Amino acid sequence: MPFLKERYFNLQQELNSSQTQLIAVSKTKPIEDILEAYASGVRDFGENYVQELVDKQSGLPSDIHWHFIGHLQTNKVKYIAPFVFLIHGVDSEKLLLEINKQGSKIGRKIDCLLQMHIAKEETKFGFNEEELSALIDKYFNPISNIKLDFINIKGLMGMATFTEDTTILESEFSYLNSIFKSIQSFTSSNFNPSILSMGMSSDYPIAIKNGSNMVRIGSLLFGKRN
Ligand SMILES: *Cc1c(COP(=O)(O)O)cnc(C)c1O
């Protein structure tokens, strides 16, 4: 199934009514599919492998906003630091510090989302509520003496349990929304939470109903991945 303009327009219309931003997840999809989506007006693409992202980025229009949505290994941050638009999956203190370090080397402040663990599965990455509070206290409190000058936290990201059970999805998304709301009143020079990235092809309507303002959609736009 190639990228279909009509499918994109319908989805975009649906998202416009709720002011939700679409990230077109192009992982595993060829350059041609991305160019087709680009020609339809898509500018925000999501990838989850560093090598694949770097390869694609180098040959595609420079006005594309590249979102890194996967699990990012610290030793690979340097490859995407110069151009990445938003890193969705900051899931450890070590990664946060490495992004800041790479940002400082090239003099670029890097926008990030902190990934929260909301799913039942053990395998999903992310912070829990206590870890988030501790992290905010340590690095983003105005009186903190550790300054991450090359980080800008723009909000939170989360992935729900892989299930069709809408009750579970509802509760996980609304839980993340409640955490998001609780940190929103708190801002500092490098902490400005306004983005809540949650929802994929299978669960985005429930995510939006529960406060998401950024959805990451792949298969619904580009077709199933192998
Ligand atoms: C692959 C992926 C998506 C998109 O998944 P679809 O089900 O194809 O919409 C969204 N978020 C993350 C983190 C992903 O890895």
The ligand as an SDF file (V2000), in Angstrom:
LIG
                    3D

 15 15  0  0  0  0  0  0  0  0999 V2000
    6.3280    2.4830   14.9640 C   0  0  0  0  0  0  0  0  0  0  0  0
    5.9570    3.4690   15.9920 C   0  0  0  0  0  0  0  0  0  0  0  0
    4.7750    4.2390   15.8650 C   0  0  0  0  0  0  0  0  0  0  0  0
    3.7800    4.0790   14.7380 C   0  0  0  0  0  0  0  0  0  0  0  0
    3.1550    2.8520   14.7700 O   0  0  0  0  0  0  0  0  0  0  0  0
    1.8840    2.5390   13.8140 P   0  0  0  0  0  0  0  0  0  0  0  0
    1.1620    1.4780   14.5470 O   0  0  0  0  0  0  0  0  0  0  0  0
    2.4600    2.0640   12.5270 O   0  0  0  0  0  0  0  0  0  0  0  0
    1.1090    3.7730   13.6710 O   0  0  0  0  0  0  0  0  0  0  0  0
    4.5240    5.1780   16.8500 C   0  0  0  0  0  0  0  0  0  0  0  0
    5.3510    5.3620   17.8910 N   0  0  0  0  0  0  0  0  0  0  0  0
    6.4890    4.6490   18.0380 C   0  0  0  0  0  0  0  0  0  0  0  0
    7.3580    4.9300   19.2150 C   0  0  0  0  0  0  0  0  0  0  0  0
    6.8220    3.6840   17.1030 C   0  0  0  0  0  0  0  0  0  0  0  0
    7.9600    2.9800   17.2720 O   0  0  0  0  0  0  0  0  0  0  0  0
  1  2  1  0
  2  3  1  0
  2 14  2  0
  3  4  1  0
  3 10  2  0
  4  5  1  0
  5  6  1  0
  6  7  2  0
  6  8  1  0
  6  9  1  0
 10 11  1  0
 11 12  2  0
 12 13  1  0
 12 14  1  0
 14 15  1  0
M  END
$$$$
